Amino acid sequence: MLGAVTTRDEAAELDAADPLAPWRERFVTPDGLVYLDGNSLGMAPRAAIERLAAVASTEWAEGLIRSWDHWLDLPSRVGDRLAPIIGAPPGSVVVHDSTTVNLYQLVHAALALAAERGRPAGIAVSGADFPTDRYVVAGIARATGAAVRADLADLDGVGVVVRSLVDYRTAELADLARETARARAAGAVVVWDLSHAAGAIEVDAEAAGVELAVGCTYKFLHGGPGAPAWSYVAAELADRLDQPLWGWFAQRVQFAMAERYDPYPDVRRLLLGTPGILALAAADVGVGHVADAGMAAIAAKGRALTDLALALCAELGLQSPTPTDAARRGAHVAIRVDHADAVHAELIRRGVVTDVRRPDLIRIGCAALTTRFVDVYDGLRAVAEVARR
Ligand SMILES: Cc1ncc(COP(=O)(O)O)c(C=O)c1O
């Protein structure tokens, strides 16, 4: 238990007792850098860099077109590695394209499901949700004539709900099972965005009754910049999901070059065109590290790191909108500051990398495999010092 005023030695003791501490050695950790932005771009696994070199110099340069024999099913293989991280069964996740594209596909699919269930074409998305989620909904509404509601409280007249499990600003965590059931009871289909949850907290998508979900792999899953996102479809929907982007990688017999589109009767019907193999190979390593370390240990450390961050906020007089109850938050902490851009820039100058979320938030990411308790300690003290200037 931390004392009334936390010392750096206490933070170092937490590191010494941390069962995940050895994982940090598997990542490139730039000298002297206090990196607290793993919730935007996770640190690079050393094995990912080796894998990229091997894929480029051997599989691509030497194997050339022949390497497609083991590249073709990479979106599904990485999906199967990712599945246990979000409590999904094998064969229910594919890794492909971007969160934005995958959301577009699944919101369309959800509208079709809602129509099948006799529901109206209304889509609810919180006005505080991540911009791409709101923009995708707005774009689909413009194209289809669906009505948009910026409020999730009343689902009357709503057929589809789009929502993030962990708020990208405050880290507030929604109740996945309860909110899925509430929407279901109102007749609505939820498309969950788990970008800030996958690899950060324990998620049991199947047990929670989740029907459709997407998320990125470049944050807590250490997939690399622009790494492909993932899509999850519940088994009972996968054979008939109606999505609007028809590409040949979803085609059941791809190389028959048939005239008619006849997609896989499973989650692979979401695949589009040729996947970026280099990016997928790197993501495979990051996702594999998280799966191997295990979500129970990762989530427990995320709670401990964010507990420390919030305790330090209280001690240092910093105000945070992040829930103090560890069960109600993800693995990042937001801090309210004046002049957030200037604070962020000065922190970077001092070698402390955080996020800024305008107008007034500094965001501290606590990626369990790479963030040390002393990083949180040093980072929070730096934020307090800079914010006070
Ligand atoms: C909740 C959420 N959804 C989506 C995205 C981004 O989507 P994309 O991967 O398509 O850029 C982010 C990026 O930070 C995010 O936080």
The ligand as an SDF file (V2000), in Angstrom:
LIG
                    3D

 16 16  0  0  0  0  0  0  0  0999 V2000
  -11.7450    4.5850  -30.1760 C   0  0  0  0  0  0  0  0  0  0  0  0
  -10.9820    4.7300  -31.4420 C   0  0  0  0  0  0  0  0  0  0  0  0
  -11.5290    4.3080  -32.5990 N   0  0  0  0  0  0  0  0  0  0  0  0
  -10.8600    4.4250  -33.7640 C   0  0  0  0  0  0  0  0  0  0  0  0
   -9.5980    4.9990  -33.8040 C   0  0  0  0  0  0  0  0  0  0  0  0
   -8.8420    5.2050  -35.0740 C   0  0  0  0  0  0  0  0  0  0  0  0
   -9.2920    4.5320  -36.1830 O   0  0  0  0  0  0  0  0  0  0  0  0
   -8.2380    4.1670  -37.3260 P   0  0  0  0  0  0  0  0  0  0  0  0
   -7.4390    3.0000  -36.8000 O   0  0  0  0  0  0  0  0  0  0  0  0
   -9.0510    3.8500  -38.4980 O   0  0  0  0  0  0  0  0  0  0  0  0
   -7.3610    5.3540  -37.5310 O   0  0  0  0  0  0  0  0  0  0  0  0
   -8.9910    5.4110  -32.6330 C   0  0  0  0  0  0  0  0  0  0  0  0
   -7.6370    6.0090  -32.6860 C   0  0  0  0  0  0  0  0  0  0  0  0
   -7.0310    6.3990  -31.7560 O   0  0  0  0  0  0  0  0  0  0  0  0
   -9.6970    5.2910  -31.4250 C   0  0  0  0  0  0  0  0  0  0  0  0
   -9.1630    5.7170  -30.2920 O   0  0  0  0  0  0  0  0  0  0  0  0
  1  2  1  0
  2  3  1  0
  2 15  2  0
  3  4  2  0
  4  5  1  0
  5  6  1  0
  5 12  2  0
  6  7  1  0
  7  8  1  0
  8  9  2  0
  8 10  1  0
  8 11  1  0
 12 13  1  0
 12 15  1  0
 13 14  2  0
 15 16  1  0
M  END
$$$$
